[in-house]
Amino acid sequence: MENRTARLTLLIDPKKKSVFEQLCAREDVTPSQMVRKFIRDYLEHSLGPNWRDEVFGDKET
């Protein structure tokens, strides 16, 4: 299980940011929640379904 958080700063076009925030609001999620989901999905795509074992050394619940 993740114990800490780390800040990720990125630059994005203001118009894309606005549309992204609107889409997140439609789905009742925060932009941070959606970015974390994108990262989890990317890790699983790149490392496979057992990526948590590789990243955390044990199963995440």
Sine and cosine of phi, psi and omega as CSV:
sin_phi,cos_phi,sin_psi,cos_psi,sin_omega,cos_omega
0.00,0.00,0.61,-0.80,0.01,-1.00
-0.92,0.39,0.74,-0.68,-0.03,-1.00
-0.98,-0.22,-0.51,0.86,-0.08,-1.00
-0.78,-0.62,0.21,-0.98,0.12,-0.99
-0.88,-0.48,0.44,-0.90,0.06,-1.00
-0.76,-0.65,0.57,-0.82,-0.01,-1.00
-1.00,0.08,0.68,-0.73,0.08,-1.00
-0.86,-0.52,0.90,-0.44,0.00,-1.00
-0.97,-0.24,0.75,-0.66,0.03,-1.00
-0.67,-0.74,0.41,-0.91,0.04,-1.00
-0.97,-0.24,0.69,-0.72,-0.03,-1.00
-0.59,-0.81,0.52,-0.85,0.06,-1.00
-0.85,0.53,0.74,-0.68,-0.04,-1.00
-0.83,0.55,-0.59,0.81,0.01,-1.00
-0.92,0.38,-0.67,0.74,0.04,-1.00
-0.90,0.44,-0.64,0.77,0.02,-1.00
-0.87,0.49,-0.70,0.72,-0.01,-1.00
-0.89,0.46,-0.72,0.70,0.02,-1.00
-0.90,0.43,-0.67,0.74,0.03,-1.00
-0.86,0.52,-0.72,0.70,0.01,-1.00
-0.89,0.45,-0.64,0.77,0.03,-1.00
-0.90,0.43,-0.68,0.73,0.01,-1.00
-0.91,0.42,-0.64,0.76,0.05,-1.00
-0.89,0.47,-0.68,0.74,0.01,-1.00
-0.87,0.48,-0.62,0.79,0.04,-1.00
-0.87,0.50,-0.57,0.82,-0.02,-1.00
-1.00,-0.06,0.07,1.00,0.03,-1.00
0.85,0.53,0.68,0.73,0.11,-0.99
-0.76,-0.65,0.43,-0.90,0.06,-1.00
-0.99,0.13,0.39,-0.92,0.09,-1.00
-0.84,0.54,-0.60,0.80,0.03,-1.00
-0.89,0.45,-0.66,0.75,0.03,-1.00
-0.88,0.48,-0.67,0.74,-0.03,-1.00
-0.93,0.37,-0.65,0.76,0.03,-1.00
-0.89,0.45,-0.67,0.74,0.04,-1.00
-0.88,0.48,-0.63,0.78,0.05,-1.00
-0.90,0.44,-0.69,0.72,0.04,-1.00
-0.84,0.54,-0.68,0.74,-0.02,-1.00
-0.92,0.40,-0.71,0.70,0.05,-1.00
-0.85,0.52,-0.71,0.70,0.00,-1.00
-0.88,0.47,-0.65,0.76,0.01,-1.00
-0.91,0.41,-0.69,0.73,0.04,-1.00
-0.87,0.49,-0.69,0.73,0.01,-1.00
-0.92,0.40,-0.64,0.77,0.03,-1.00
-0.89,0.45,-0.67,0.74,-0.08,-1.00
-0.99,0.15,-0.60,0.80,-0.12,-0.99
-0.95,-0.32,-0.18,0.98,-0.01,-1.00
0.99,-0.12,0.11,-0.99,-0.09,-1.00
-0.91,0.42,-0.32,0.95,0.01,-1.00
-0.99,-0.15,0.44,0.90,-0.05,-1.00
-0.85,0.53,-0.51,0.86,-0.02,-1.00
-0.88,0.47,-0.62,0.78,0.04,-1.00
-0.87,0.49,-0.68,0.74,-0.03,-1.00
-0.94,0.34,-0.63,0.77,-0.07,-1.00
-0.98,0.18,-0.71,0.71,-0.10,-0.99
-0.98,-0.20,-0.23,0.97,0.00,-1.00
0.99,0.13,-0.05,1.00,0.07,-1.00
-0.35,-0.94,0.01,-1.00,-0.06,-1.00
-0.98,0.20,0.72,-0.70,0.11,-0.99
-1.00,0.01,0.64,-0.77,0.02,-1.00
-0.95,-0.32,0.00,0.00,0.00,0.00
